[in-house]
Amino acid sequence: MEEGRNNGKIMEKINIHTAKTQLSRLIAEKKEVIIARYGQPVAKLVPIKQLKQDRKPGTAKGKIRIRDNFFEPLPDDILEEFYK
C-alpha cells in the first residue's frame, strides 16, 4: 500500500485486488482511498457525508405565500417568448 496526496490530505493507495478482498474493511474505516491498476490511480473510494439532521416536513409552513393567480395561464406575450 502506498500513500497519495489530495488537497494536502494523505490518502492510502491500494491495488484493485486488495480493494476487492478488503472492501468491507475499507468501507468500515470511512477513509478516502485511492484504488490503482498497475500503479496508476483509477478510482477513489470516499465515505458519503450524512445529513447533520433529518429533514422535517412542514418546517417552511407559513414562510411561503403563493399568489391567487399562480395557476392561471400566462399572458400570450410571455408564452411567445418560450417559442423563439
Secondary structure, 3 states (H helix, E strand, C coil): CEEEEECCEEEEEEEHHHHHHCHHHHHHHCCCEEEEECCEEEEEECCCCCCCCCCCCCCCCCCCCCCCCCCCCCCHHHHHHHCC
